[in-house]
Each structure stands twice: as structure tokens, then as C-alpha cells.
Amino acid sequence: MRELVETIAKALVDNPDEVKVTEVEGDGILEIKLQVAPGDMGRVIGRGGKIAKAIRAVVKAASSEDDRKVFVDIE
């Protein structure tokens, strides 16, 4: 999942070198934290949060075969 989020984020931003994705695993939960440069935050969130929702939807679809919940946090 980390690679998927990283690939999507790097395609959206102006500074792909500043994209950082980390995974935190818990009890049946996988939390993916996405960090981008402050100037690229709007590109990742999108107008009205549409791009952020789309990223979360793609990750949810990709993780549908896992037995754990996946959350994407944009920091």
C-alpha cells in the first residue's frame, strides 16, 4: 500500500522528492501517513477534498482482499 500511495502522490506534486509515506500497523488496522511539501498540500487534497477522497478510494479498493481496515492520513 505504501508504494501505491507514494506513486500517486509523486505524480500529483511539484516536489516529488519531499513526498514521505509511512505505515503504522495495529490490531487489524493499517494507517498510511502521507507527508508532502507545504506548497503541494493543495494539490494532494484538491478542491473540496476530491483528490484526497479519490486517493482513499483507490487504497480502499486495493486493500479489499485484506482483513484489515486501511486509513490514509494526509499530514
Distance bins in CASP14 RR format, pairs under 12 A and 6 or more apart:
PFRMAT RR
TARGET T0000
AUTHOR 0000-0000-0000
RMODE 2
METHOD distances of the structure
MODEL  1
1 7 0 0 0 0 0 1 0 0 0 0 0
1 8 0 0 0 0 0 1 0 0 0 0 0
1 21 0 0 0 0 1 0 0 0 0 0 0
1 22 0 0 0 0 0 1 0 0 0 0 0
1 23 1 0 0 1 0 0 0 0 0 0 0
1 24 0 0 0 0 0 1 0 0 0 0 0
1 25 0 0 0 0 0 1 0 0 0 0 0
1 30 1 0 0 1 0 0 0 0 0 0 0
1 31 0 0 0 0 0 1 0 0 0 0 0
1 32 1 0 1 0 0 0 0 0 0 0 0
1 33 0 0 0 0 0 1 0 0 0 0 0
1 34 0 0 0 0 0 1 0 0 0 0 0
1 55 0 0 0 0 0 1 0 0 0 0 0
1 56 0 0 0 0 0 1 0 0 0 0 0
1 58 0 0 0 0 0 1 0 0 0 0 0
1 59 1 0 0 1 0 0 0 0 0 0 0
1 60 0 0 0 0 0 1 0 0 0 0 0
1 61 0 0 0 0 0 1 0 0 0 0 0
1 62 1 0 0 1 0 0 0 0 0 0 0
1 63 1 0 0 1 0 0 0 0 0 0 0
1 64 0 0 0 0 0 1 0 0 0 0 0
1 65 0 0 0 0 0 1 0 0 0 0 0
1 66 0 0 0 0 1 0 0 0 0 0 0
1 68 0 0 0 0 0 1 0 0 0 0 0
1 69 0 0 0 0 0 1 0 0 0 0 0
1 70 1 0 0 1 0 0 0 0 0 0 0
1 71 0 0 0 0 0 1 0 0 0 0 0
1 72 0 0 0 0 1 0 0 0 0 0 0
2 8 0 0 0 0 0 1 0 0 0 0 0
2 9 0 0 0 0 0 1 0 0 0 0 0
2 19 0 0 0 0 0 1 0 0 0 0 0
2 20 0 0 0 0 0 1 0 0 0 0 0
2 21 1 0 1 0 0 0 0 0 0 0 0
2 22 1 0 0 1 0 0 0 0 0 0 0
2 23 1 0 1 0 0 0 0 0 0 0 0
2 24 0 0 0 0 0 1 0 0 0 0 0
2 25 0 0 0 0 0 1 0 0 0 0 0
2 30 0 0 0 0 1 0 0 0 0 0 0
2 31 0 0 0 0 0 1 0 0 0 0 0
2 32 1 0 0 1 0 0 0 0 0 0 0
2 33 0 0 0 0 1 0 0 0 0 0 0
2 34 0 0 0 0 1 0 0 0 0 0 0
2 59 0 0 0 0 0 1 0 0 0 0 0
2 62 0 0 0 0 0 1 0 0 0 0 0
2 63 0 0 0 0 0 1 0 0 0 0 0
2 70 0 0 0 0 0 1 0 0 0 0 0
2 72 0 0 0 0 0 1 0 0 0 0 0
3 9 0 0 0 0 0 1 0 0 0 0 0
3 10 0 0 0 0 0 1 0 0 0 0 0
3 19 0 0 0 0 0 1 0 0 0 0 0
3 21 0 0 0 0 1 0 0 0 0 0 0
3 23 0 0 0 0 0 1 0 0 0 0 0
3 32 0 0 0 0 0 1 0 0 0 0 0
3 59 0 0 0 0 0 1 0 0 0 0 0
3 62 0 0 0 0 0 1 0 0 0 0 0
4 10 0 0 0 0 0 1 0 0 0 0 0
4 11 0 0 0 0 0 1 0 0 0 0 0
4 21 0 0 0 0 1 0 0 0 0 0 0
4 23 0 0 0 0 0 1 0 0 0 0 0
4 30 0 0 0 0 0 1 0 0 0 0 0
4 32 0 0 0 0 1 0 0 0 0 0 0
4 34 0 0 0 0 0 1 0 0 0 0 0
4 55 0 0 0 0 1 0 0 0 0 0 0
4 56 0 0 0 0 0 1 0 0 0 0 0
4 58 1 0 0 1 0 0 0 0 0 0 0
4 59 1 0 0 1 0 0 0 0 0 0 0
4 60 0 0 0 0 0 1 0 0 0 0 0
4 61 0 0 0 0 0 1 0 0 0 0 0
4 62 1 0 1 0 0 0 0 0 0 0 0
4 63 0 0 0 0 1 0 0 0 0 0 0
4 70 0 0 0 0 0 1 0 0 0 0 0
4 72 0 0 0 0 0 1 0 0 0 0 0
5 11 0 0 0 0 0 1 0 0 0 0 0
5 12 0 0 0 0 0 1 0 0 0 0 0
5 19 0 0 0 0 1 0 0 0 0 0 0
5 20 0 0 0 0 0 1 0 0 0 0 0
5 21 1 0 1 0 0 0 0 0 0 0 0
5 22 0 0 0 0 1 0 0 0 0 0 0
5 23 0 0 0 0 1 0 0 0 0 0 0
5 30 0 0 0 0 0 1 0 0 0 0 0
5 31 0 0 0 0 0 1 0 0 0 0 0
5 32 1 0 1 0 0 0 0 0 0 0 0
5 33 0 0 0 0 1 0 0 0 0 0 0
5 34 1 0 1 0 0 0 0 0 0 0 0
5 35 0 0 0 0 0 1 0 0 0 0 0
5 36 0 0 0 0 0 1 0 0 0 0 0
5 44 0 0 0 0 0 1 0 0 0 0 0
5 52 0 0 0 0 0 1 0 0 0 0 0
5 54 0 0 0 0 0 1 0 0 0 0 0
5 55 1 0 0 1 0 0 0 0 0 0 0
5 56 0 0 0 0 1 0 0 0 0 0 0
5 58 0 0 0 0 1 0 0 0 0 0 0
5 59 1 0 0 1 0 0 0 0 0 0 0
5 60 0 0 0 0 0 1 0 0 0 0 0
5 62 0 0 0 0 1 0 0 0 0 0 0
5 63 0 0 0 0 0 1 0 0 0 0 0
5 70 0 0 0 0 1 0 0 0 0 0 0
5 71 0 0 0 0 0 1 0 0 0 0 0
5 72 1 0 0 1 0 0 0 0 0 0 0
5 73 0 0 0 0 0 1 0 0 0 0 0
5 74 0 0 0 0 1 0 0 0 0 0 0
6 12 0 0 0 0 0 1 0 0 0 0 0
6 13 0 0 0 0 0 1 0 0 0 0 0
6 16 0 0 0 0 1 0 0 0 0 0 0
6 17 0 0 0 0 0 1 0 0 0 0 0
6 18 0 0 0 0 0 1 0 0 0 0 0
6 19 1 0 0 1 0 0 0 0 0 0 0
6 20 0 0 0 0 1 0 0 0 0 0 0
6 21 1 0 1 0 0 0 0 0 0 0 0
6 22 0 0 0 0 0 1 0 0 0 0 0
6 23 0 0 0 0 0 1 0 0 0 0 0
6 32 0 0 0 0 1 0 0 0 0 0 0
6 33 0 0 0 0 0 1 0 0 0 0 0
6 34 0 0 0 0 1 0 0 0 0 0 0
6 35 0 0 0 0 0 1 0 0 0 0 0
6 36 0 0 0 0 0 1 0 0 0 0 0
6 44 0 0 0 0 0 1 0 0 0 0 0
6 55 0 0 0 0 0 1 0 0 0 0 0
6 59 0 0 0 0 0 1 0 0 0 0 0
6 72 0 0 0 0 0 1 0 0 0 0 0
7 13 0 0 0 0 0 1 0 0 0 0 0
7 16 0 0 0 0 1 0 0 0 0 0 0
7 19 0 0 0 0 1 0 0 0 0 0 0
7 21 0 0 0 0 1 0 0 0 0 0 0
7 34 0 0 0 0 0 1 0 0 0 0 0
7 55 0 0 0 0 0 1 0 0 0 0 0
7 58 0 0 0 0 0 1 0 0 0 0 0
7 59 0 0 0 0 0 1 0 0 0 0 0
7 62 0 0 0 0 0 1 0 0 0 0 0
8 16 0 0 0 0 0 1 0 0 0 0 0
8 19 0 0 0 0 1 0 0 0 0 0 0
8 21 0 0 0 0 1 0 0 0 0 0 0
8 32 0 0 0 0 0 1 0 0 0 0 0
8 34 0 0 0 0 1 0 0 0 0 0 0
8 36 0 0 0 0 0 1 0 0 0 0 0
8 43 0 0 0 0 0 1 0 0 0 0 0
8 44 0 0 0 0 1 0 0 0 0 0 0
8 51 0 0 0 0 1 0 0 0 0 0 0
8 52 0 0 0 0 0 1 0 0 0 0 0
8 54 0 0 0 0 1 0 0 0 0 0 0
8 55 1 0 1 0 0 0 0 0 0 0 0
8 56 0 0 0 0 0 1 0 0 0 0 0
8 57 0 0 0 0 0 1 0 0 0 0 0
8 58 1 0 0 1 0 0 0 0 0 0 0
8 59 0 0 0 0 1 0 0 0 0 0 0
8 62 0 0 0 0 0 1 0 0 0 0 0
8 72 0 0 0 0 1 0 0 0 0 0 0
8 74 0 0 0 0 0 1 0 0 0 0 0
9 15 0 0 0 0 0 1 0 0 0 0 0
9 16 1 0 0 1 0 0 0 0 0 0 0
9 17 0 0 0 0 0 1 0 0 0 0 0
9 18 0 0 0 0 1 0 0 0 0 0 0
9 19 1 0 1 0 0 0 0 0 0 0 0
9 20 0 0 0 0 1 0 0 0 0 0 0
9 21 1 0 0 1 0 0 0 0 0 0 0
9 32 0 0 0 0 0 1 0 0 0 0 0
9 33 0 0 0 0 0 1 0 0 0 0 0
9 34 1 0 1 0 0 0 0 0 0 0 0
9 35 0 0 0 0 1 0 0 0 0 0 0
9 36 1 0 0 1 0 0 0 0 0 0 0
9 37 0 0 0 0 0 1 0 0 0 0 0
9 40 0 0 0 0 1 0 0 0 0 0 0
9 41 0 0 0 0 0 1 0 0 0 0 0
9 42 0 0 0 0 0 1 0 0 0 0 0
9 43 0 0 0 0 1 0 0 0 0 0 0
9 44 1 0 0 1 0 0 0 0 0 0 0
9 45 0 0 0 0 0 1 0 0 0 0 0
9 51 0 0 0 0 1 0 0 0 0 0 0
9 52 0 0 0 0 0 1 0 0 0 0 0
9 54 0 0 0 0 0 1 0 0 0 0 0
9 55 1 0 0 1 0 0 0 0 0 0 0
9 58 0 0 0 0 0 1 0 0 0 0 0
9 59 0 0 0 0 0 1 0 0 0 0 0
9 72 0 0 0 0 0 1 0 0 0 0 0
9 74 0 0 0 0 1 0 0 0 0 0 0
9 75 0 0 0 0 0 1 0 0 0 0 0
10 16 1 1 0 0 0 0 0 0 0 0 0
10 17 0 0 0 0 1 0 0 0 0 0 0
10 18 0 0 0 0 1 0 0 0 0 0 0
10 19 1 0 1 0 0 0 0 0 0 0 0
10 20 0 0 0 0 0 1 0 0 0 0 0
10 21 0 0 0 0 1 0 0 0 0 0 0
10 34 0 0 0 0 0 1 0 0 0 0 0
10 36 0 0 0 0 1 0 0 0 0 0 0
10 37 0 0 0 0 0 1 0 0 0 0 0
10 40 0 0 0 0 0 1 0 0 0 0 0
10 43 0 0 0 0 0 1 0 0 0 0 0
10 44 0 0 0 0 0 1 0 0 0 0 0
11 19 0 0 0 0 1 0 0 0 0 0 0
11 36 0 0 0 0 0 1 0 0 0 0 0
11 40 0 0 0 0 0 1 0 0 0 0 0
11 43 0 0 0 0 0 1 0 0 0 0 0
11 44 0 0 0 0 0 1 0 0 0 0 0
11 51 0 0 0 0 0 1 0 0 0 0 0
11 55 0 0 0 0 0 1 0 0 0 0 0
12 19 0 0 0 0 1 0 0 0 0 0 0
12 34 0 0 0 0 0 1 0 0 0 0 0
12 36 0 0 0 0 1 0 0 0 0 0 0
12 37 0 0 0 0 0 1 0 0 0 0 0
12 39 0 0 0 0 0 1 0 0 0 0 0
12 40 1 0 0 1 0 0 0 0 0 0 0
12 41 0 0 0 0 0 1 0 0 0 0 0
12 42 0 0 0 0 1 0 0 0 0 0 0
12 43 1 0 1 0 0 0 0 0 0 0 0
12 44 1 0 1 0 0 0 0 0 0 0 0
12 45 0 0 0 0 1 0 0 0 0 0 0
12 46 0 0 0 0 1 0 0 0 0 0 0
12 51 1 0 0 1 0 0 0 0 0 0 0
12 52 0 0 0 0 0 1 0 0 0 0 0
12 54 0 0 0 0 0 1 0 0 0 0 0
12 55 0 0 0 0 1 0 0 0 0 0 0
12 74 0 0 0 0 0 1 0 0 0 0 0
13 19 1 0 0 1 0 0 0 0 0 0 0
13 20 0 0 0 0 0 1 0 0 0 0 0
13 34 0 0 0 0 0 1 0 0 0 0 0
13 35 0 0 0 0 0 1 0 0 0 0 0
13 36 1 0 1 0 0 0 0 0 0 0 0
13 37 1 0 0 1 0 0 0 0 0 0 0
13 38 0 0 0 0 0 1 0 0 0 0 0
13 39 0 0 0 0 1 0 0 0 0 0 0
13 40 1 1 0 0 0 0 0 0 0 0 0
13 41 0 0 0 0 1 0 0 0 0 0 0
13 42 0 0 0 0 1 0 0 0 0 0 0
13 43 1 0 1 0 0 0 0 0 0 0 0
13 44 1 0 0 1 0 0 0 0 0 0 0
13 45 0 0 0 0 0 1 0 0 0 0 0
13 46 0 0 0 0 0 1 0 0 0 0 0
13 51 0 0 0 0 0 1 0 0 0 0 0
13 74 0 0 0 0 0 1 0 0 0 0 0
14 36 0 0 0 0 1 0 0 0 0 0 0
14 37 1 0 0 1 0 0 0 0 0 0 0
14 38 0 0 0 0 0 1 0 0 0 0 0
14 39 1 0 0 1 0 0 0 0 0 0 0
14 40 1 0 1 0 0 0 0 0 0 0 0
14 41 0 0 0 0 0 1 0 0 0 0 0
14 42 0 0 0 0 0 1 0 0 0 0 0
14 43 1 0 0 1 0 0 0 0 0 0 0
14 44 0 0 0 0 0 1 0 0 0 0 0
15 35 0 0 0 0 0 1 0 0 0 0 0
15 36 1 0 0 1 0 0 0 0 0 0 0
15 37 1 0 1 0 0 0 0 0 0 0 0
15 38 0 0 0 0 1 0 0 0 0 0 0
15 39 1 0 0 1 0 0 0 0 0 0 0
15 40 1 0 1 0 0 0 0 0 0 0 0
15 41 0 0 0 0 0 1 0 0 0 0 0
15 43 0 0 0 0 1 0 0 0 0 0 0
15 44 0 0 0 0 0 1 0 0 0 0 0
16 36 0 0 0 0 1 0 0 0 0 0 0
16 37 0 0 0 0 1 0 0 0 0 0 0
16 40 0 0 0 0 1 0 0 0 0 0 0
16 43 0 0 0 0 0 1 0 0 0 0 0
16 44 0 0 0 0 0 1 0 0 0 0 0
17 36 0 0 0 0 0 1 0 0 0 0 0
17 37 0 0 0 0 1 0 0 0 0 0 0
17 40 0 0 0 0 0 1 0 0 0 0 0
18 34 0 0 0 0 0 1 0 0 0 0 0
18 35 1 0 0 1 0 0 0 0 0 0 0
18 36 1 0 0 1 0 0 0 0 0 0 0
18 37 1 0 1 0 0 0 0 0 0 0 0
18 38 0 0 0 0 1 0 0 0 0 0 0
18 39 0 0 0 0 1 0 0 0 0 0 0
18 40 1 0 0 1 0 0 0 0 0 0 0
18 41 0 0 0 0 0 1 0 0 0 0 0
18 44 0 0 0 0 0 1 0 0 0 0 0
19 33 0 0 0 0 0 1 0 0 0 0 0
19 34 1 0 0 1 0 0 0 0 0 0 0
19 35 1 0 0 1 0 0 0 0 0 0 0
19 36 1 0 1 0 0 0 0 0 0 0 0
19 37 0 0 0 0 1 0 0 0 0 0 0
19 40 0 0 0 0 1 0 0 0 0 0 0
19 41 0 0 0 0 0 1 0 0 0 0 0
19 43 0 0 0 0 0 1 0 0 0 0 0
19 44 0 0 0 0 1 0 0 0 0 0 0
19 74 0 0 0 0 0 1 0 0 0 0 0
19 75 0 0 0 0 0 1 0 0 0 0 0
20 32 0 0 0 0 0 1 0 0 0 0 0
20 33 0 0 0 0 1 0 0 0 0 0 0
20 34 1 0 0 1 0 0 0 0 0 0 0
20 35 1 0 1 0 0 0 0 0 0 0 0
20 36 1 0 0 1 0 0 0 0 0 0 0
20 37 0 0 0 0 1 0 0 0 0 0 0
20 40 0 0 0 0 0 1 0 0 0 0 0
20 74 0 0 0 0 0 1 0 0 0 0 0
20 75 0 0 0 0 1 0 0 0 0 0 0
21 31 0 0 0 0 0 1 0 0 0 0 0
21 32 1 0 0 1 0 0 0 0 0 0 0
21 33 1 0 0 1 0 0 0 0 0 0 0
21 34 1 0 1 0 0 0 0 0 0 0 0
21 35 1 0 0 1 0 0 0 0 0 0 0
21 36 0 0 0 0 1 0 0 0 0 0 0
21 44 0 0 0 0 0 1 0 0 0 0 0
21 55 0 0 0 0 0 1 0 0 0 0 0
21 59 0 0 0 0 0 1 0 0 0 0 0
21 72 0 0 0 0 1 0 0 0 0 0 0
21 73 0 0 0 0 0 1 0 0 0 0 0
21 74 0 0 0 0 0 1 0 0 0 0 0
21 75 0 0 0 0 0 1 0 0 0 0 0
22 30 0 0 0 0 0 1 0 0 0 0 0
22 31 0 0 0 0 1 0 0 0 0 0 0
22 32 1 0 0 1 0 0 0 0 0 0 0
22 33 1 0 1 0 0 0 0 0 0 0 0
22 34 0 0 0 0 1 0 0 0 0 0 0
22 35 1 0 0 1 0 0 0 0 0 0 0
22 72 0 0 0 0 0 1 0 0 0 0 0
22 73 0 0 0 0 1 0 0 0 0 0 0
22 75 0 0 0 0 1 0 0 0 0 0 0
23 29 0 0 0 0 0 1 0 0 0 0 0
23 30 1 0 0 1 0 0 0 0 0 0 0
23 31 1 0 0 1 0 0 0 0 0 0 0
23 32 1 0 1 0 0 0 0 0 0 0 0
23 33 1 0 0 1 0 0 0 0 0 0 0
23 34 0 0 0 0 0 1 0 0 0 0 0
23 59 0 0 0 0 0 1 0 0 0 0 0
23 63 0 0 0 0 0 1 0 0 0 0 0
23 68 0 0 0 0 0 1 0 0 0 0 0
23 70 0 0 0 0 1 0 0 0 0 0 0
23 71 0 0 0 0 0 1 0 0 0 0 0
23 72 0 0 0 0 0 1 0 0 0 0 0
23 73 0 0 0 0 0 1 0 0 0 0 0
24 30 1 0 0 1 0 0 0 0 0 0 0
24 31 1 0 1 0 0 0 0 0 0 0 0
24 32 0 0 0 0 1 0 0 0 0 0 0
24 33 1 0 0 1 0 0 0 0 0 0 0
24 68 0 0 0 0 0 1 0 0 0 0 0
24 70 0 0 0 0 0 1 0 0 0 0 0
24 71 0 0 0 0 1 0 0 0 0 0 0
24 72 0 0 0 0 0 1 0 0 0 0 0
24 73 0 0 0 0 1 0 0 0 0 0 0
25 31 1 0 0 1 0 0 0 0 0 0 0
25 32 0 0 0 0 0 1 0 0 0 0 0
25 33 0 0 0 0 0 1 0 0 0 0 0
25 66 0 0 0 0 0 1 0 0 0 0 0
25 68 0 0 0 0 1 0 0 0 0 0 0
25 69 0 0 0 0 0 1 0 0 0 0 0
25 70 0 0 0 0 0 1 0 0 0 0 0
25 71 0 0 0 0 0 1 0 0 0 0 0
26 68 0 0 0 0 1 0 0 0 0 0 0
26 69 0 0 0 0 1 0 0 0 0 0 0
26 70 0 0 0 0 0 1 0 0 0 0 0
26 71 0 0 0 0 0 1 0 0 0 0 0
27 67 0 0 0 0 0 1 0 0 0 0 0
27 68 0 0 0 0 1 0 0 0 0 0 0
27 69 0 0 0 0 1 0 0 0 0 0 0
28 63 0 0 0 0 0 1 0 0 0 0 0
28 66 0 0 0 0 1 0 0 0 0 0 0
28 67 1 0 0 1 0 0 0 0 0 0 0
28 68 1 1 0 0 0 0 0 0 0 0 0
28 69 1 0 0 1 0 0 0 0 0 0 0
28 70 0 0 0 0 1 0 0 0 0 0 0
28 71 0 0 0 0 0 1 0 0 0 0 0
29 63 0 0 0 0 0 1 0 0 0 0 0
29 66 0 0 0 0 0 1 0 0 0 0 0
29 67 0 0 0 0 0 1 0 0 0 0 0
29 68 1 0 1 0 0 0 0 0 0 0 0
29 69 1 0 1 0 0 0 0 0 0 0 0
29 70 1 0 0 1 0 0 0 0 0 0 0
29 71 1 0 0 1 0 0 0 0 0 0 0
29 73 0 0 0 0 0 1 0 0 0 0 0
30 59 0 0 0 0 1 0 0 0 0 0 0
30 60 0 0 0 0 0 1 0 0 0 0 0
30 62 0 0 0 0 0 1 0 0 0 0 0
30 63 1 0 0 1 0 0 0 0 0 0 0
30 66 1 0 0 1 0 0 0 0 0 0 0
30 67 0 0 0 0 0 1 0 0 0 0 0
30 68 1 0 1 0 0 0 0 0 0 0 0
30 69 1 0 0 1 0 0 0 0 0 0 0
30 70 1 0 1 0 0 0 0 0 0 0 0
30 71 1 0 0 1 0 0 0 0 0 0 0
30 72 0 0 0 0 1 0 0 0 0 0 0
30 73 0 0 0 0 0 1 0 0 0 0 0
31 59 0 0 0 0 0 1 0 0 0 0 0
31 63 0 0 0 0 0 1 0 0 0 0 0
31 68 0 0 0 0 0 1 0 0 0 0 0
31 69 0 0 0 0 1 0 0 0 0 0 0
31 70 1 0 0 1 0 0 0 0 0 0 0
31 71 1 0 1 0 0 0 0 0 0 0 0
31 72 0 0 0 0 1 0 0 0 0 0 0
31 73 1 0 0 1 0 0 0 0 0 0 0
31 74 0 0 0 0 0 1 0 0 0 0 0
31 75 0 0 0 0 0 1 0 0 0 0 0
32 55 0 0 0 0 1 0 0 0 0 0 0
32 56 0 0 0 0 1 0 0 0 0 0 0
32 58 0 0 0 0 0 1 0 0 0 0 0
32 59 1 0 0 1 0 0 0 0 0 0 0
32 60 0 0 0 0 0 1 0 0 0 0 0
32 62 0 0 0 0 0 1 0 0 0 0 0
32 63 0 0 0 0 1 0 0 0 0 0 0
32 68 0 0 0 0 0 1 0 0 0 0 0
32 69 0 0 0 0 0 1 0 0 0 0 0
32 70 1 0 0 1 0 0 0 0 0 0 0
32 71 1 0 0 1 0 0 0 0 0 0 0
32 72 1 0 1 0 0 0 0 0 0 0 0
32 73 1 0 0 1 0 0 0 0 0 0 0
32 74 0 0 0 0 1 0 0 0 0 0 0
32 75 0 0 0 0 0 1 0 0 0 0 0
33 70 0 0 0 0 0 1 0 0 0 0 0
33 71 0 0 0 0 1 0 0 0 0 0 0
33 72 0 0 0 0 1 0 0 0 0 0 0
33 73 1 0 1 0 0 0 0 0 0 0 0
33 74 0 0 0 0 1 0 0 0 0 0 0
33 75 1 0 1 0 0 0 0 0 0 0 0
34 40 0 0 0 0 0 1 0 0 0 0 0
34 41 0 0 0 0 0 1 0 0 0 0 0
34 43 0 0 0 0 0 1 0 0 0 0 0
34 44 1 0 0 1 0 0 0 0 0 0 0
34 45 0 0 0 0 0 1 0 0 0 0 0
34 51 0 0 0 0 0 1 0 0 0 0 0
34 52 0 0 0 0 1 0 0 0 0 0 0
34 55 1 0 0 1 0 0 0 0 0 0 0
34 56 0 0 0 0 0 1 0 0 0 0 0
34 59 0 0 0 0 0 1 0 0 0 0 0
34 71 0 0 0 0 0 1 0 0 0 0 0
34 72 1 0 0 1 0 0 0 0 0 0 0
34 73 1 0 0 1 0 0 0 0 0 0 0
34 74 1 0 1 0 0 0 0 0 0 0 0
34 75 1 0 0 1 0 0 0 0 0 0 0
35 41 0 0 0 0 1 0 0 0 0 0 0
35 44 0 0 0 0 1 0 0 0 0 0 0
35 72 0 0 0 0 0 1 0 0 0 0 0
35 73 0 0 0 0 1 0 0 0 0 0 0
35 74 0 0 0 0 1 0 0 0 0 0 0
35 75 1 0 1 0 0 0 0 0 0 0 0
36 42 0 0 0 0 1 0 0 0 0 0 0
36 43 1 0 0 1 0 0 0 0 0 0 0
36 44 1 0 1 0 0 0 0 0 0 0 0
36 45 0 0 0 0 1 0 0 0 0 0 0
36 46 0 0 0 0 0 1 0 0 0 0 0
36 51 0 0 0 0 0 1 0 0 0 0 0
36 52 0 0 0 0 0 1 0 0 0 0 0
36 55 0 0 0 0 0 1 0 0 0 0 0
36 74 1 0 0 1 0 0 0 0 0 0 0
36 75 0 0 0 0 1 0 0 0 0 0 0
37 43 0 0 0 0 1 0 0 0 0 0 0
37 44 0 0 0 0 1 0 0 0 0 0 0
37 75 0 0 0 0 0 1 0 0 0 0 0
38 44 0 0 0 0 0 1 0 0 0 0 0
38 45 0 0 0 0 0 1 0 0 0 0 0
38 75 0 0 0 0 0 1 0 0 0 0 0
39 45 0 0 0 0 0 1 0 0 0 0 0
40 46 0 0 0 0 0 1 0 0 0 0 0
40 51 0 0 0 0 0 1 0 0 0 0 0
40 74 0 0 0 0 0 1 0 0 0 0 0
41 49 0 0 0 0 0 1 0 0 0 0 0
41 51 0 0 0 0 0 1 0 0 0 0 0
41 52 0 0 0 0 0 1 0 0 0 0 0
41 74 1 0 0 1 0 0 0 0 0 0 0
41 75 0 0 0 0 1 0 0 0 0 0 0
42 48 0 0 0 0 1 0 0 0 0 0 0
42 49 0 0 0 0 1 0 0 0 0 0 0
42 50 0 0 0 0 0 1 0 0 0 0 0
42 51 0 0 0 0 1 0 0 0 0 0 0
42 52 0 0 0 0 1 0 0 0 0 0 0
42 74 0 0 0 0 1 0 0 0 0 0 0
43 49 0 0 0 0 0 1 0 0 0 0 0
43 50 0 0 0 0 0 1 0 0 0 0 0
43 51 1 0 0 1 0 0 0 0 0 0 0
43 52 0 0 0 0 0 1 0 0 0 0 0
43 55 0 0 0 0 0 1 0 0 0 0 0
43 74 0 0 0 0 0 1 0 0 0 0 0
44 50 0 0 0 0 0 1 0 0 0 0 0
44 51 1 0 0 1 0 0 0 0 0 0 0
44 52 1 0 0 1 0 0 0 0 0 0 0
44 53 0 0 0 0 0 1 0 0 0 0 0
44 54 0 0 0 0 0 1 0 0 0 0 0
44 55 1 0 0 1 0 0 0 0 0 0 0
44 56 0 0 0 0 0 1 0 0 0 0 0
44 72 0 0 0 0 0 1 0 0 0 0 0
44 73 0 0 0 0 0 1 0 0 0 0 0
44 74 1 0 1 0 0 0 0 0 0 0 0
44 75 0 0 0 0 0 1 0 0 0 0 0
45 51 1 0 0 1 0 0 0 0 0 0 0
45 52 1 0 1 0 0 0 0 0 0 0 0
45 53 0 0 0 0 1 0 0 0 0 0 0
45 54 0 0 0 0 0 1 0 0 0 0 0
45 55 0 0 0 0 1 0 0 0 0 0 0
45 56 0 0 0 0 0 1 0 0 0 0 0
45 72 0 0 0 0 0 1 0 0 0 0 0
45 73 0 0 0 0 0 1 0 0 0 0 0
45 74 1 0 0 1 0 0 0 0 0 0 0
45 75 0 0 0 0 0 1 0 0 0 0 0
46 52 1 0 0 1 0 0 0 0 0 0 0
46 53 0 0 0 0 1 0 0 0 0 0 0
46 54 0 0 0 0 1 0 0 0 0 0 0
46 55 0 0 0 0 0 1 0 0 0 0 0
46 74 0 0 0 0 0 1 0 0 0 0 0
47 53 0 0 0 0 0 1 0 0 0 0 0
47 54 0 0 0 0 0 1 0 0 0 0 0
48 54 0 0 0 0 0 1 0 0 0 0 0
49 55 0 0 0 0 1 0 0 0 0 0 0
49 56 0 0 0 0 1 0 0 0 0 0 0
49 57 0 0 0 0 0 1 0 0 0 0 0
49 74 0 0 0 0 1 0 0 0 0 0 0
50 56 0 0 0 0 0 1 0 0 0 0 0
50 57 0 0 0 0 0 1 0 0 0 0 0
51 57 0 0 0 0 0 1 0 0 0 0 0
51 58 0 0 0 0 0 1 0 0 0 0 0
51 72 0 0 0 0 0 1 0 0 0 0 0
51 74 0 0 0 0 1 0 0 0 0 0 0
52 58 0 0 0 0 0 1 0 0 0 0 0
52 59 0 0 0 0 0 1 0 0 0 0 0
52 72 1 0 0 1 0 0 0 0 0 0 0
52 73 0 0 0 0 1 0 0 0 0 0 0
52 74 1 0 1 0 0 0 0 0 0 0 0
52 75 0 0 0 0 0 1 0 0 0 0 0
53 59 0 0 0 0 0 1 0 0 0 0 0
53 60 0 0 0 0 0 1 0 0 0 0 0
53 72 0 0 0 0 1 0 0 0 0 0 0
53 74 0 0 0 0 0 1 0 0 0 0 0
54 60 0 0 0 0 0 1 0 0 0 0 0
54 61 0 0 0 0 0 1 0 0 0 0 0
54 72 0 0 0 0 0 1 0 0 0 0 0
55 61 0 0 0 0 0 1 0 0 0 0 0
55 62 0 0 0 0 0 1 0 0 0 0 0
55 70 0 0 0 0 0 1 0 0 0 0 0
55 71 0 0 0 0 0 1 0 0 0 0 0
55 72 1 0 0 1 0 0 0 0 0 0 0
55 73 0 0 0 0 0 1 0 0 0 0 0
55 74 0 0 0 0 1 0 0 0 0 0 0
56 62 0 0 0 0 0 1 0 0 0 0 0
56 63 0 0 0 0 0 1 0 0 0 0 0
56 69 0 0 0 0 0 1 0 0 0 0 0
56 70 0 0 0 0 1 0 0 0 0 0 0
56 71 0 0 0 0 1 0 0 0 0 0 0
56 72 1 0 1 0 0 0 0 0 0 0 0
56 73 0 0 0 0 1 0 0 0 0 0 0
56 74 0 0 0 0 1 0 0 0 0 0 0
57 63 0 0 0 0 0 1 0 0 0 0 0
57 64 0 0 0 0 0 1 0 0 0 0 0
57 70 0 0 0 0 0 1 0 0 0 0 0
57 72 0 0 0 0 1 0 0 0 0 0 0
58 64 0 0 0 0 0 1 0 0 0 0 0
58 70 0 0 0 0 0 1 0 0 0 0 0
58 72 0 0 0 0 1 0 0 0 0 0 0
59 66 0 0 0 0 0 1 0 0 0 0 0
59 69 0 0 0 0 0 1 0 0 0 0 0
59 70 1 0 1 0 0 0 0 0 0 0 0
59 71 0 0 0 0 1 0 0 0 0 0 0
59 72 1 0 1 0 0 0 0 0 0 0 0
59 73 0 0 0 0 0 1 0 0 0 0 0
59 74 0 0 0 0 0 1 0 0 0 0 0
60 66 0 0 0 0 0 1 0 0 0 0 0
60 68 0 0 0 0 0 1 0 0 0 0 0
60 69 0 0 0 0 1 0 0 0 0 0 0
60 70 1 0 0 1 0 0 0 0 0 0 0
60 71 0 0 0 0 1 0 0 0 0 0 0
60 72 0 0 0 0 1 0 0 0 0 0 0
61 70 0 0 0 0 0 1 0 0 0 0 0
62 70 0 0 0 0 1 0 0 0 0 0 0
62 72 0 0 0 0 0 1 0 0 0 0 0
63 69 0 0 0 0 1 0 0 0 0 0 0
63 70 1 0 1 0 0 0 0 0 0 0 0
63 71 0 0 0 0 0 1 0 0 0 0 0
63 72 0 0 0 0 0 1 0 0 0 0 0
64 70 0 0 0 0 1 0 0 0 0 0 0
END
